[in-house]
Amino acid sequence: MKTGAYTVESIENGQVKLLYRKDELIEELLPVASFDFAIKEGDLISIQLKDGKRCITYLQKETEDVKAYVKSLREQLLNRKQQ
């Protein structure tokens, strides 16, 4: 598994599907039990190696920034349709 930022693509049957942010063709599956925090689709996380162990961190600011950007795009599209 590559270290770096991932997007939570989906959560099904106890498995979390992650897309590597630098190349979203790279997918990883992890059990939900790998996360010591609540996750949901669209969240951004960081996976790093520390002392040979995988360390998973929730990227709150980055997640909020992406969600705000998507909301802005959606509003722009809706406004275009109304004009």
MARLUMTOR-288616 format. One record per residue (C-alpha): residue in three letters; x negated, y, z. Coordinates in steps of 0.02 Angstrom, whole numbers. Each point is the difference from the previous one (the first is absolute). Example, Ala and Ser with C-alpha at 12.3 -4.5 7.8 and 13.67 -1.06 7.14 Angstrom:
<site code="ALA" X="-615" Y="-225" Z="390"/>
<site code="SER" X="-69" Y="172" Z="-33"/>
This chain:
<site code="MET" X="0" Y="0" Z="0"/>
<site code="LYS" X="-65" Y="172" Z="-47"/>
<site code="THR" X="-16" Y="132" Z="133"/>
<site code="GLY" X="92" Y="164" Z="-25"/>
<site code="ALA" X="176" Y="68" Z="-13"/>
<site code="TYR" X="151" Y="-107" Z="-46"/>
<site code="THR" X="185" Y="32" Z="-29"/>
<site code="VAL" X="128" Y="-116" Z="80"/>
<site code="GLU" X="94" Y="-56" Z="-157"/>
<site code="SER" X="121" Y="-122" Z="81"/>
<site code="ILE" X="34" Y="-106" Z="154"/>
<site code="GLU" X="80" Y="-170" Z="-32"/>
<site code="ASN" X="4" Y="-167" Z="91"/>
<site code="GLY" X="-124" Y="59" Z="131"/>
<site code="GLN" X="-126" Y="57" Z="-132"/>
<site code="VAL" X="-55" Y="177" Z="-39"/>
<site code="LYS" X="-47" Y="35" Z="-181"/>
<site code="LEU" X="-133" Y="136" Z="-12"/>
<site code="LEU" X="-59" Y="96" Z="-152"/>
<site code="TYR" X="-178" Y="66" Z="1"/>
<site code="ARG" X="12" Y="190" Z="-25"/>
<site code="LYS" X="-152" Y="14" Z="-115"/>
<site code="ASP" X="66" Y="-136" Z="-117"/>
<site code="GLU" X="181" Y="-49" Z="26"/>
<site code="LEU" X="-25" Y="-155" Z="-105"/>
<site code="ILE" X="-89" Y="-73" Z="152"/>
<site code="GLU" X="127" Y="-79" Z="118"/>
<site code="GLU" X="-28" Y="-77" Z="171"/>
<site code="LEU" X="117" Y="-98" Z="112"/>
<site code="LEU" X="-13" Y="5" Z="189"/>
<site code="PRO" X="114" Y="-73" Z="133"/>
<site code="VAL" X="106" Y="128" Z="92"/>
<site code="ALA" X="-85" Y="-61" Z="160"/>
<site code="SER" X="-163" Y="79" Z="-64"/>
<site code="PHE" X="70" Y="172" Z="43"/>
<site code="ASP" X="4" Y="64" Z="179"/>
<site code="PHE" X="116" Y="142" Z="-51"/>
<site code="ALA" X="168" Y="9" Z="-89"/>
<site code="ILE" X="-13" Y="13" Z="-189"/>
<site code="LYS" X="123" Y="31" Z="-140"/>
<site code="GLU" X="-4" Y="10" Z="-188"/>
<site code="GLY" X="-92" Y="153" Z="-64"/>
<site code="ASP" X="-115" Y="17" Z="151"/>
<site code="LEU" X="-185" Y="27" Z="-31"/>
<site code="ILE" X="-127" Y="-97" Z="101"/>
<site code="SER" X="-188" Y="-13" Z="8"/>
<site code="ILE" X="-93" Y="-165" Z="11"/>
<site code="GLN" X="-179" Y="7" Z="61"/>
<site code="LEU" X="-123" Y="-127" Z="67"/>
<site code="LYS" X="-71" Y="30" Z="174"/>
<site code="ASP" X="-121" Y="-126" Z="74"/>
<site code="GLY" X="59" Y="-126" Z="-130"/>
<site code="LYS" X="183" Y="18" Z="49"/>
<site code="ARG" X="139" Y="77" Z="-104"/>
<site code="CYS" X="65" Y="163" Z="75"/>
<site code="ILE" X="168" Y="64" Z="-65"/>
<site code="THR" X="50" Y="181" Z="31"/>
<site code="TYR" X="161" Y="91" Z="-42"/>
<site code="LEU" X="-35" Y="157" Z="-104"/>
<site code="GLN" X="137" Y="112" Z="67"/>
<site code="LYS" X="-51" Y="165" Z="-80"/>
<site code="GLU" X="-32" Y="-79" Z="-170"/>
<site code="THR" X="168" Y="-92" Z="8"/>
<site code="GLU" X="91" Y="162" Z="43"/>
<site code="ASP" X="-90" Y="94" Z="-140"/>
<site code="VAL" X="48" Y="-131" Z="-131"/>
<site code="LYS" X="181" Y="-4" Z="59"/>
<site code="ALA" X="10" Y="191" Z="-7"/>
<site code="TYR" X="-73" Y="-1" Z="-176"/>
<site code="VAL" X="125" Y="-132" Z="-59"/>
<site code="LYS" X="144" Y="97" Z="79"/>
<site code="SER" X="-58" Y="158" Z="-91"/>
<site code="LEU" X="-6" Y="-91" Z="-167"/>
<site code="ARG" X="173" Y="-73" Z="28"/>
<site code="GLU" X="71" Y="173" Z="38"/>
<site code="GLN" X="-81" Y="72" Z="-156"/>
<site code="LEU" X="78" Y="-136" Z="-107"/>
<site code="LEU" X="171" Y="25" Z="78"/>
<site code="ASN" X="-11" Y="188" Z="-27"/>
<site code="ARG" X="-42" Y="-26" Z="-184"/>
<site code="LYS" X="153" Y="-109" Z="-25"/>
<site code="GLN" X="112" Y="131" Z="79"/>
<site code="GLN" X="-59" Y="141" Z="-114"/>
